[in-house]
Amino acid sequence: MSSLSSNSSSSSQTWTNIKFGGGGYVPGLVFHPTNPNLLYARTDVGGSYRWDEESSIWIPLTDSFGITESAFHGGESIALDPTDDRRVYMSTGGSVKVTTPGRLFISTDRGDNWQSITLPFPVGANSQGRAIGERMMVDPNNPSIVFYGSRTAGLWKSIDHGQNWQQVQSLSPLQMTQTQIDAAGGSTPIGVQQVIFDTPGSGSGSATQTIYTAVAPAYATLAGLSHNIYKSTNGGETWTGVPTPVQGYHIPHWVRGQDGMMYVAFTTSTGPGAGGPASLYKFDGTNWTLLKSYASPYGIGGLSVHGSGASARIVLGISNSWGDWEGKPTVQISDDAGATWREIGSMTPRIPADVDFTGWLDDIEINPSNREHILVVFGGGVWETHNPSATKPTWHLKVDGIEETATLALMTPPPGASYSLLNSSGDIGTHVHTDFAVKPTRSTGLTFANGISADMAWETPSYIATIGSAHWGGENRGGLYSTDSGVTWTAFPALHPEGLTKQGDSSSLAVTKANHVIWAPTNSVPAYTTNNGVSWTYTNLPALSDGWQHGYRVVADRQNSNKVYAYDSGGGFWNPASKFYYSTDGGHTFTASSNFAGLGARAEWFYLASIAVNPYAEGDVWVADGHSIYHSLDSGVTWTKLNVTSSIWGSETAYPDVYGATSIALGKAPAGSAYSAWVYVIGVIDGVWGLYRSEDGGNSWKRINDDKHQFAGMGHLAADHNVVGRVFFSGNGRGIFYTDSGL
């Protein structure tokens, strides 16, 4: 019987984000209107952040979210109380379905701690139009009142600081059915886009009476609404349609100037990268005046205004604008209330110079306390300038602390390698880390969009092989190798026969020695090369049944290059039990383990299972099938099931609420240890989910994270072979962390 020594991490535990810098989309930035430099950022999948001016770093606010809150890691809207700079609201949710309501997190200490409630409508933090808004707004005069423009159910109101919500049926009682949502096809419902309080002050105690709201065209049609803008003069009790100069467009952002002038952007599509045609108007409550227009493909994504009257400063983020050439509209500025405009984004000095901010400029903000400070979002994070009045302002990447990358695989090299970690991630390819404090310079670059898997020759770690998928419109090379530890890369002369057509994330790769690679594409029989990719030969592994996430996980024994292991996790809970295979001829032919099959390992999707070898002992193999841990000491022929992890089951019988064992890794142990490696697993022990370590070959386990460090779920593990107790893991859209759990 296994024992649990502790469910708490030690007080000396440290958690370090490996530096990449941004890496993902930041749909929204929200400044507090009165507290200088108090700024929040919401990402679509990687949590939300607060800017710390003193340390010049983004502070993550959602790392305490647990495994059951992984669907609530992206932020659809952030709202701040203008009268209390400690109160923050954040709406979250990743699925626009009537059966999956969103969640509202409420903080009274600037996001250090949260209370949550279930919202009566779905939230789409990673859906189309996720930069629109802000959808949620606090009444500046009576901050107990909060309005929310939902995607599927119209406008909602809370009168008790977000604790309870009622639909504003006087605008529309429509709550879309799932059939209506599905009828949108590939488009996500946008619904009510934002709320604007028409008031010059705050804190009067009486509810603001004049309110505007913008309604997306498709929702307006379903709800029988004849306008895209509605106005209330009695605090939202009744609403009147407002004629607009253009109809059928989306309104991604709407800003009230200090003098009461309204600035409204109309754009054809929703974004990310909202496309045009587009136009900017000012609106005095009666009259509309055109200030700027753009022909397709350019759209207006971001809009911000500072000041009033004829000297008002307006900045626009021009979205769907790709590339970088002189005069191309990206960031447009006017210092005379829209009378004249100039470009301050394209072909300007940027630090770092190799990052190009184009395409998804769907939010832009002028610091309310400093008109010379402008920030703009893009697909890789946030840029800022402190000299926008210059002819060519200088832009700096403002992403320290934001690590919004989606990790697909991790691998650590043997001691003595010139690098410390191989990182295969979505959208950014494969990277070779040599210094965790700086962005890696060794990478596959623009060759890959997704880096899917990578491995090195254990005896010659300078030889690295990796597989990935091509960028949109790029050359599809499928697989690369390096002979200089990732400094340069070369495409394999030939590819696995299905290496181009089946590049799903449930692919893997193993290197037995330099020039010898086994490649297992999604839903394919693995093939091997012994000549560095000049030719490939199929193994004898059986064809896989169809599955959404189905592929062989292949791994090489580090003590004997003739031994290779393959794990078929089953491809989904509806398939037969998972299977294990072993090879003694370098991965050319495999034999199924009948003993493993008899232990009843469950079939699961690729990403819910894991295989690892002990690099310090031949034939020492570990498997996590999503629920339990299995261990073999004879190269995968016979197995023992460890009765230590256990999934947490709810009302569903096909899959649990929390999986018991999803990733496993082995790393360096102290000299003289009873077992040659420390074992790490992500899973559930004694009913508590977390990251666990065993120092005695799986007999006893200690939880090494705590409730403040759960990262909305942990994905892939890799353990270090140079530093005892160092383990790497991916957070949920939070990049890669490592912890030195120490001796």
Backbone hydrogen bonds, N-H to C=O, Kabsch-Sander energy under -0.5 kcal/mol:
donor,donor_aa,acceptor,acceptor_aa,energy
3,S,699,N,-1.4
5,S,3,S,-0.5
5,S,701,W,-2.2
6,S,701,W,-0.6
13,Q,10,S,-1.9
16,T,738,Y,-2.3
18,I,736,I,-3.1
19,K,436,F,-2.8
22,G,399,V,-0.7
22,G,402,I,-3.0
23,G,21,G,-0.5
23,G,380,G,-1.8
26,V,378,F,-1.0
28,G,42,R,-1.4
30,V,40,Y,-2.6
32,H,38,L,-2.8
38,L,35,N,-1.8
39,L,37,N,-1.0
40,Y,30,V,-2.3
41,A,49,Y,-2.3
42,R,28,G,-2.4
43,T,47,G,-1.6
44,D,25,Y,-1.2
47,G,73,H,-0.7
49,Y,41,A,-2.8
50,R,59,I,-2.1
51,W,39,L,-2.8
52,D,57,I,-2.6
53,E,51,W,-0.8
56,S,52,D,-1.3
57,I,52,D,-1.3
58,W,400,D,-3.2
59,I,50,R,-3.3
61,L,48,S,-2.8
62,T,48,S,-0.5
65,F,62,T,-1.8
69,E,66,G,-1.7
70,S,67,I,-1.1
72,F,69,E,-1.8
73,H,70,S,-1.0
75,G,43,T,-2.6
76,E,74,G,-0.5
76,E,91,S,-2.3
77,S,91,S,-0.9
79,A,89,Y,-2.1
81,D,84,D,-0.5
81,D,87,R,-1.5
84,D,81,D,-1.1
87,R,84,D,-1.5
88,V,86,R,-0.5
88,V,107,S,-2.4
89,Y,79,A,-2.6
90,M,105,F,-2.4
91,S,77,S,-2.6
92,T,103,R,-2.7
93,G,74,G,-0.8
95,S,123,V,-0.8
97,K,95,S,-1.8
100,T,97,K,-1.7
102,G,121,F,-2.7
103,R,92,T,-2.5
104,L,117,I,-2.8
105,F,90,M,-3.1
105,F,103,R,-0.5
106,I,115,Q,-3.5
107,S,88,V,-2.6
110,R,86,R,-2.7
112,D,109,D,-1.1
115,Q,106,I,-2.6
117,I,104,L,-2.3
119,L,102,G,-2.5
125,A,93,G,-3.4
127,S,124,G,-1.4
129,G,271,G,-2.2
130,R,127,S,-0.9
132,I,129,G,-1.3
133,G,252,P,-2.4
137,M,147,F,-2.1
139,D,145,I,-2.6
145,I,142,N,-2.3
146,V,158,S,-2.4
147,F,137,M,-2.5
148,Y,156,W,-2.5
149,G,135,R,-1.6
150,S,148,Y,-0.8
150,S,154,G,-2.4
151,R,122,P,-0.6
156,W,148,Y,-2.7
157,K,166,Q,-2.6
158,S,146,V,-2.8
161,H,144,S,-2.4
163,Q,160,D,-1.1
166,Q,157,K,-2.3
168,V,155,L,-3.3
169,Q,167,Q,-1.6
171,L,168,V,-1.4
172,S,168,V,-1.4
176,M,152,T,-3.2
181,I,177,T,-2.2
182,D,178,Q,-3.1
183,A,179,T,-1.7
184,A,181,I,-1.4
185,G,182,D,-2.1
187,S,184,A,-1.7
192,V,150,S,-2.6
193,Q,191,G,-0.5
193,Q,214,A,-2.5
194,Q,214,A,-0.8
195,V,134,E,-0.9
196,I,212,Y,-2.7
198,D,196,I,-0.6
198,D,210,T,-2.5
199,T,197,F,-1.4
203,G,140,P,-2.9
205,G,141,N,-2.4
211,I,209,Q,-0.7
211,I,232,S,-2.4
212,Y,196,I,-2.7
213,T,230,Y,-2.2
214,A,194,Q,-1.5
215,V,228,N,-3.1
216,A,191,G,-3.1
220,A,216,A,-2.5
221,T,217,P,-2.1
222,L,218,A,-2.1
223,A,219,Y,-2.8
224,G,220,A,-0.6
224,G,221,T,-0.9
225,L,220,A,-2.8
230,Y,213,T,-2.4
231,K,240,T,-2.6
232,S,211,I,-2.9
235,G,209,Q,-2.3
237,E,234,N,-0.8
240,T,231,K,-2.5
242,V,229,I,-2.9
250,H,267,T,-3.1
255,V,263,Y,-2.7
257,G,255,V,-0.6
257,G,261,M,-3.8
258,Q,307,G,-1.2
260,G,257,G,-1.8
262,M,283,F,-2.4
263,Y,255,V,-2.9
264,V,281,Y,-2.8
265,A,253,H,-2.1
266,F,279,S,-3.1
267,T,250,H,-2.8
268,T,277,P,-1.4
269,S,275,G,-2.0
276,G,297,P,-1.3
278,A,294,Y,-2.3
279,S,266,F,-2.5
280,L,292,K,-3.4
281,Y,264,V,-2.5
282,K,289,T,-2.4
283,F,262,M,-2.8
284,D,287,N,-1.7
289,T,282,K,-2.4
291,L,280,L,-3.1
292,K,280,L,-1.5
294,Y,278,A,-3.0
298,Y,295,A,-1.5
299,G,319,S,-1.9
301,G,299,G,-0.7
301,G,317,G,-3.0
302,G,317,G,-1.2
302,G,361,L,-1.1
304,S,315,V,-1.9
306,H,313,R,-2.5
311,S,308,S,-1.0
312,A,309,G,-1.5
313,R,306,H,-3.2
314,I,334,S,-2.6
315,V,304,S,-2.4
316,L,332,Q,-2.6
317,G,302,G,-1.9
318,I,316,L,-0.7
318,I,330,T,-3.7
319,S,299,G,-1.9
319,S,317,G,-0.8
320,N,359,G,-3.7
322,W,320,N,-0.6
328,K,325,W,-2.4
332,Q,316,L,-2.0
332,Q,330,T,-0.5
333,I,342,R,-2.6
334,S,314,I,-2.5
337,A,312,A,-2.6
339,A,336,D,-1.3
342,R,333,I,-1.8
344,I,331,V,-2.9
345,G,331,V,-0.6
348,T,345,G,-1.2
351,I,395,W,-2.6
355,V,352,P,-1.0
356,D,354,D,-0.5
357,F,355,V,-0.6
358,T,356,D,-1.3
359,G,321,S,-2.0
360,W,358,T,-1.5
362,D,360,W,-1.9
365,E,375,L,-2.8
367,N,365,E,-0.5
367,N,370,N,-0.5
367,N,373,H,-2.7
370,N,367,N,-1.8
373,H,370,N,-1.8
374,I,372,E,-0.5
374,I,385,T,-2.2
375,L,365,E,-2.7
376,V,383,W,-2.4
377,V,363,D,-2.3
378,F,381,G,-2.0
381,G,378,F,-1.4
383,W,376,V,-3.0
384,E,396,H,-2.1
385,T,374,I,-2.3
386,H,394,T,-0.6
390,A,387,N,-1.8
395,W,349,P,-2.6
396,H,384,E,-2.9
397,L,351,I,-2.5
398,K,382,V,-3.1
399,V,397,L,-0.7
402,I,399,V,-2.5
403,E,401,G,-0.7
404,E,22,G,-1.6
405,T,403,E,-1.3
406,A,426,G,-0.5
407,T,405,T,-0.7
408,L,424,S,-3.2
409,A,424,S,-1.9
411,M,422,L,-1.7
417,A,414,P,-1.5
420,S,433,H,-3.3
421,L,433,H,-1.1
422,L,411,M,-3.0
423,N,421,L,-0.5
423,N,431,H,-2.8
424,S,409,A,-2.6
424,S,422,L,-0.5
425,S,423,N,-0.6
425,S,429,G,-2.4
426,G,406,A,-3.3
429,G,425,S,-0.9
429,G,449,A,-2.2
431,H,423,N,-3.0
432,V,442,R,-2.8
433,H,421,L,-2.6
433,H,431,H,-0.6
438,V,435,D,-1.4
442,R,432,V,-0.7
443,S,441,T,-0.7
444,T,430,T,-2.0
447,T,444,T,-1.7
448,F,445,G,-0.6
449,A,469,S,-3.4
451,G,425,S,-2.7
451,G,429,G,-0.7
451,G,449,A,-0.5
452,I,450,N,-0.6
452,I,467,I,-2.4
453,S,467,I,-1.4
455,D,465,A,-2.2
457,A,460,T,-0.6
457,A,463,Y,-2.0
458,W,456,M,-0.6
463,Y,460,T,-2.5
464,I,462,S,-0.7
464,I,482,S,-2.3
465,A,455,D,-2.6
466,T,480,L,-2.4
467,I,453,S,-2.3
468,G,478,G,-2.3
469,S,450,N,-1.9
471,H,447,T,-0.5
474,G,471,H,-2.4
477,R,475,E,-1.1
479,G,477,R,-2.6
480,L,466,T,-2.7
481,Y,490,T,-2.5
482,S,464,I,-2.7
485,S,462,S,-2.5
487,V,484,D,-1.0
490,T,481,Y,-2.6
492,F,479,G,-1.8
494,A,533,G,-2.2
499,G,496,H,-2.9
502,K,498,E,-1.8
508,S,520,A,-2.1
510,A,518,I,-2.4
512,T,510,A,-0.5
512,T,516,H,-1.6
513,K,516,H,-0.9
516,H,513,K,-2.7
517,V,515,N,-0.6
517,V,529,T,-1.7
518,I,510,A,-2.9
519,W,527,A,-3.1
520,A,508,S,-2.9
522,T,502,K,-1.3
523,N,550,H,-2.2
524,S,521,P,-1.4
527,A,519,W,-2.3
528,Y,537,T,-2.7
529,T,517,V,-2.4
532,N,515,N,-2.5
534,V,531,N,-0.9
537,T,528,Y,-2.4
539,T,526,P,-2.8
540,N,588,H,-0.8
548,W,571,G,-0.6
549,Q,571,G,-0.6
550,H,547,G,-0.6
553,R,567,Y,-2.6
554,V,552,Y,-0.6
555,V,565,Y,-2.3
557,D,563,K,-2.5
563,K,560,N,-2.0
564,V,562,N,-0.5
564,V,583,S,-1.4
565,Y,555,V,-2.9
566,A,581,Y,-2.4
567,Y,553,R,-2.7
568,D,579,K,-2.7
569,S,551,G,-0.6
569,S,567,Y,-0.7
571,G,604,E,-1.5
575,N,572,G,-1.9
578,S,601,A,-1.4
579,K,568,D,-2.3
581,Y,566,A,-2.8
582,Y,591,T,-2.4
583,S,564,V,-2.4
586,G,562,N,-3.3
587,G,562,N,-0.6
591,T,582,Y,-2.6
593,S,580,F,-2.7
594,S,592,A,-0.8
595,N,637,V,-0.6
597,A,593,S,-1.7
598,G,594,S,-1.4
599,L,596,F,-1.7
600,G,597,A,-1.0
601,A,596,F,-0.6
604,E,569,S,-3.2
606,F,549,Q,-1.6
608,L,605,W,-1.6
609,A,606,F,-1.6
610,S,624,A,-2.5
612,A,622,W,-2.5
614,N,620,D,-2.8
617,A,614,N,-1.3
620,D,617,A,-1.3
621,V,619,G,-0.8
621,V,632,S,-2.2
622,W,612,A,-3.1
623,V,630,Y,-2.4
624,A,610,S,-2.5
625,D,628,S,-1.9
626,G,661,A,-1.9
629,I,642,L,-0.8
630,Y,623,V,-2.8
631,H,640,T,-2.5
632,S,621,V,-2.9
634,D,638,T,-0.5
635,S,619,G,-2.5
636,G,619,G,-0.5
637,V,634,D,-1.0
640,T,631,H,-2.2
642,L,629,I,-2.7
642,L,640,T,-0.5
643,N,641,K,-0.6
644,V,642,L,-1.8
645,T,642,L,-0.6
646,S,684,V,-1.8
648,I,658,V,-2.5
649,W,647,S,-0.7
657,D,648,I,-2.1
658,V,648,I,-1.8
660,G,626,G,-0.6
661,A,626,G,-1.5
662,T,682,I,-2.4
663,S,682,I,-0.8
665,A,680,Y,-2.1
667,G,678,W,-2.4
668,K,720,D,-2.8
669,A,676,S,-0.6
673,S,670,P,-1.6
675,Y,695,E,-0.5
678,W,667,G,-2.0
679,V,694,S,-2.5
680,Y,665,A,-3.0
681,V,692,Y,-2.0
682,I,663,S,-2.1
683,G,681,V,-0.6
683,G,690,G,-2.3
684,V,660,G,-2.2
685,I,683,G,-0.5
685,I,688,V,-2.1
686,D,644,V,-0.5
688,V,685,I,-1.8
689,W,687,G,-0.5
690,G,683,G,-2.3
692,Y,681,V,-3.0
692,Y,690,G,-0.6
693,R,702,K,-2.2
694,S,679,V,-3.0
699,N,696,D,-0.5
701,W,3,S,-2.1
702,K,693,R,-2.2
703,R,6,S,-2.1
704,I,691,L,-3.1
705,N,691,L,-0.7
709,H,706,D,-1.6
710,Q,63,D,-2.9
711,F,63,D,-3.0
712,A,65,F,-2.9
713,G,710,Q,-2.0
715,G,730,S,-2.9
718,A,728,F,-1.8
720,D,726,R,-2.7
724,V,722,N,-0.5
725,G,668,K,-0.9
726,R,723,V,-1.6
727,V,725,G,-0.6
727,V,739,T,-1.7
728,F,718,A,-3.7
729,F,737,F,-2.3
730,S,716,H,-1.3
731,G,735,G,-2.0
732,N,711,F,-1.9
732,N,713,G,-0.8
733,G,731,G,-1.5
735,G,405,T,-2.0
737,F,729,F,-3.2
738,Y,16,T,-1.9
739,T,727,V,-1.8
741,S,725,G,-2.3
741,S,739,T,-1.1
